[in-house]
């Protein structure tokens, strides 16, 4: 009996160690980790502050959302360490519809949550410049910046834009899901043909501040106008390639081809419906079916939900995979070049994840896949963070020049566009 138990324990130990041995013997995974030790992996978009705000237990309370434990979302300290994350733009997202006040109050609350997180954990620290991000990585810490997700947050005020910059925001996504007074969204009706005159002034003031212009979520017209106006490189903090997955949230090849001249970076996202055409088509079909059920069961929401659940059971959803994400990265490198691609996972801002990229611990697996595809260590370093660091450095230089040339803009939307403030 004792011998049998010992045999079982040996077998269990062997089964447990086998995956670890496989990882240790994988030269591509070893290569990925070597790259991420030497170059900070800088992710362009993580919605942790919104996850803390909306968590059913924490409800805004940073102390109750303990990153030293396994969180209910995609992000905590142990998984950040396993994923070798070296820098993070924490998204301070707010929805385009706020019922009880203007946008600024909610935006400030989100910034406050993010600032509390950065203050609470020594493993995470402010790093608002390219040099500071490198220094944080050298100390084994996660250099942190904020990203405002949606120009609605400034309420048509360049003064609010400057205040957010002073609080740590180093990019602003010009729109979120809705077209705003001065810029068209990619997922709403285009009312302006891109940027209005005031929208162009927003971009110019962002250049003067040193705040990156983020073109995720915006329409192709807004992308094009911003590329024309911006004197600094732009970013797409969490977007993928439209030629690979044809959804409005992705970047068309016509824009990718302009990136080398601008110097910008597309930070590829892990949203299943943005990286898999099958998942995107399934989502569209489910929306169509749901629309039909709303008409069929008008006023009976429980019946609609029951029928939709039955449809989903009969039509299993496809899954996006890590290889789908790698396909987008490959495409952007092929069209725009290896200097113009990065990573923007959108963790804690998504309800479904990509198989193989389920949380922030999984980045090395993606770099290993690209290594298997023939990526050089130099190009893997560019993808990880060198491209974004170059963009930041260039934006800092443009800002230093423009601050010498002109004062803060006092232009208003009423003055430039003839619309209400």
N, C-alpha and C positions, 0 to 999 in steps of 0.2 A: 504493500500500500504506500509506504514512504517513497519507494523507488518510482511508483507511478506518479505520485504528486510532484516529485522532482522533475520527472520527464515532462509533465504538463507545464510546469513553471518555465523550464528551459525553452519549450516550444513557444509559449506566450511571449517570453523575452525576445526570442528570435523574430517573431511576427511584429513586435513593437519596434525593434531596431531596424528591420528591413527597409521601411520608408526613409529612415534617417540615413542609412547607408547609401540608398539610391540617390538621395539628395547630395550627400557628400561626394559621391562618385560622378555626379553630373558636371562636366566641365563648363557647361553653359551657365548653370546656376552659380557655380563658383565665380565665373567671370562677371556675372551680373552683380554679385555681392562685392567683388573687387572694385567695380566701377562705382557703386553706390557708397563705398567707404571713402573713395577719393573725391567724389563730386556730390554736392548736395542734391538729393532728389527733391525738387521744388514742385509741389502740386498746386495747380491754379485755383482749385475750388473745392472747399469742404464746408458743408452746411451745419456743422456742429452747433453753432449758436442757436439756430432755429430748432434743432433737435432738442436742445435743453429747454427752450421756451415752450415747446409743445408736448414734451414728455408728460405722461399722465401722472407721474409721481413727482418729478422735479418741479414742473410748472414755473419756469424762470429761475429756479434756485440752483445756482452753480454748486453750492455745497452738497445738495442732494444728488447731483449727477456726478458721481465720483469716477474720475478717469483712472484712478488707481485700481479699480475693479473692472470686471467685464461689463461693459455697458450694453443696453438693449439695442444700440445702433451699430454703426460700422467703425466707430473710433474710440479708442482708449489708449493709455500710455503703453501698455504691453504690446498692443498690436501696431502702434506707430513705430515702436522700436523694432519689432520683427519685420516691418515693411521698410525699414531703413529710411524713413522720411527725414529729410534734413531741413526742409523749409515748407511753410504752408501759408497760402492765402486763405484766411478764415472768412467765408462769405457771411456778410451781415445782411442777408436777404430779408426783405419785407414784401408782403403781397401787394399787388396792384390795387386791391380794394380794401380800404380800412374804414370800418363803419363809424367809429366813435370819435375820430379826430383826423387831423391831417397826417401826412406820412412822416413828418419830421420827428414827432414824439416816438413813434414805433421804431424808427431808424435809430434814434439815440438809445432806446432801450436795448436794441440788438447790439449796438456797439458796446454798451455797458456790459452785456453778458460776455462778449468776446474779451473785453479788457479784464474782466474778473477771472476768466479762465487763464489768461496769460499771466496774471499776477499770482494766481494760486499755485501753479506748478513750476518748480525750478527747471524742469526738463523742457519747458516751453518759454521762449523769451522774445521780446521785441527785437526785430531786425529789419529796419525800414529802408535800408540801402543795400546795394549789391555787395559792398564790402562787409557790411554787418551780417548778411546772410552767410557769407563764407566763414566769417569768424565764429558764428554760432555753430555751424557744422563742425568746425575745428574743435570746439569745446564739447561736441557730442550732444548738442541741444537742437531743438527745432526752432529755427528762426521764423518769426511770425509777422505777418502783415494782414491788413483787412482789405476786403473787397466789397464795395457797395454794389448790390445787384439790382440795378434798375434806376434810371434817371428820374423816375417819378419821385424818388426820395429827396431830391433837392427842391421840389416845389417851385420850379422855375426861378430859383435864386442862386446866383453865383456866390453870394455870401455863404449860403448853406454848403455849397460845394467846398469852399475853402475851410469851413469849420470841420467837415468830415475829414478832409486831408489832415488837419491839425490833430485829429483824434486817432490817426493811424491808417486811414484808408489810402491805399496806394494803387487801386484801380477803381473805376466805376463802369459797370455795364450800362451802355447808353439807354437801353430799354430792357424790360423783362417781357412778359407775354403780351402786353397791351401797348398799342401805339400811344405815345404821349404827345403833349402839345408841340414838341419840337423835333421828334424823331419817330420814324416808322419801325414797328416791331415786325419780326419775321412771321409771327403767328397771329397777326391781327390785320385789319384793313389798313392798307397804306394810304395815308391821307396827304402826305407831304412830298412824295417822290424821293424820300431819303431824309436829309437833315434840312431844317429851316435855317434862316439866317441866325436865329438865336442858338440853334443846335450847333452851328459852326463855331459860334462864339464860346459855347461850352467846351468844345474840343480845344480851341485855342487856349482857354484858361486852364484846362487840364494840362496841356503842354507846358504852360508857364509854371504851374505848380510842381510838375514832375509826377503827376498822377497818370497812370497808364489808361489809355482809351481801350475799353473792352467791348468787342463787337459780337460776342455770343448773344443770342436772342434777337439781334436786329435783322432788318430786311436787307437783301442784297443792295438796294439803293442806298440805305444808310451805311452799309459797309463801304461802298464805293465812295460816297461823299466824304466819309471820315478818312479814308486813305488819301484822298485828294487834299484835305485840309491839314491833316496832322503833320507836324514837323518832327514828331518822335515816333518810334515804332509802336504799332498797336499790338494788342493781344486778342485772342479768343480764349477766354479762361476755361471754357468747358464746351467744346464743339468738336464735331468730327467731319468727315468728308462727304459731301452730297453726292458725288459721283459713285460712291460705294453704297450709301444708304440714302435714298432720295426722300428726305424730310426737310421741312423749312428751317429746322434748327441747325442744319449742317452748312458747311462752307462750300460754295460752288467753285469749280476749277478756275473760272474767270477771275475770282478774287484770289485764289491761291497763287495764280501766276503773277499777281501784282505784289505779293508779299516780299519777294527779294528786294525790290526797289525801296520799299518802306522799311524793311528790316524786321518785320513783326513775326509773331509766333502763334500757331494754332496749337492749343493745349488739348489733346484728344481726350474725350470724355468716355465714361464707362456706362452710360445710360443704355440699357438693352435696346430700346426702340430707336435709338440714334445710331447704333452700330450694326444692327442686323436687319436686313430688308424683310426677312420673314417675320420677325417680331413686329416691325413697323406695320406690315400689311395685316397681321393678326389684330393689332390694336385698332386699325381703321375699320376692319370688318366687325369687331366687337362694338365699336361706337355706332356703326350702322344698325346692327341688330338691336342695340339698346335704344336707339332712336325709334325704331319700329315698335318696340315693346312699350315705350312711353305713350305712343299713340294708341296702341291696342289696349293698354291697361291704364288709361288716363284716370288719375285719382286713386289708383290702387298700387301704391309703391311696393308693398310686400309681394304682390303677385308678379310685378315686374322683376323684382330681385330674384324671386324663385325661378322664373323662366330664364333669366339671364344665367343663373347658376347652372341650370340644366343644360343650356347651350354650351357653356364653358366646359362642363363635364363631358359633353359629346365631342367637343373640339379642343383637345389639349393644346395649351399654348406652347409654341416653340421656345427654345432657349438661345440667347446670345452666348457666345463663348469668348474666351481670351483670344483665340485666333481671329475672331471677327475684329476685335480691337486692334490687334497687330496689323490686320489688313488695312485699316484706316491710317495707321501710322505709316505703313509702307507707301500708301498712295500719296499722302501729303509730302513725304520725303521725295517721292518720284516727281511730283508736279512742282512743288515749291522749293525743294532742296533740303538737305539735312540740317541747315541752319535755322529752319523755320517751323520746327515741330517740338511739342512738349507734352506734358501730362496734366490733365485737369479732371480728376476722377468723378467729382460730384457726389462723393460719399456723404451719407446722412442727409442727402437731398433727394434720394431715390428710394422707392419702395421695393423694387425688384433689382437684383444684381446680375452681373455677368458670371457665368460658370467659370470658375478659376480666378475671378476677381471679386470675391465676396465682401472684402473689407480692406482696411488700410494695411493689413499685414501682407498683402499678396503682390505688391509691386515687383519684387525680385523675379517672380515667375514670368511676368510680362517681359522683363528685360532678357531673361533666359530664352524665351521664345524668339525674340528678335535676334539674339546671338545665333540661335540655330538657323535663322534665315540669312545669316551672313553679315550682319551688322558688325562693323569694327568697334573697338573700344572707344575710339575717338567720337564716333557718331552716337554711341550709347551715352557718352558723357554729355554731348550736346542735348540729346533728348531729355536726360535726367534734370539738368539744371543750367548747363553752360549757355544755352540759347536764351533762357529767361534772364540770366544774370547779365548777359550782353545787352538785352533789351532795357533792363533797369538802368544799367550804366549809361547807355545812350540817352535815355529819358532824363537822367540826372544832369547830363551835360547840356541837353537842350534847355532844361529848366534854368540852369545857371546862366546861360546866355540870354534867355528871354527875360529873366528877372532884372537883368541889367538894362534891357531895352525898353521895357514897358511896365507900368504899374498894374496892380490888380484891376481887372475889368469891372466897370460899374454899369455896363450895358444891361438893359432889361428886355424881357420878351415883348413887352408892349412897344418899346422903342424900335426893336428890330423887326418884329413880325406883325405889329399892329394888332395884337391879341391881348386879352386881359392878363393881368399878372396873377 
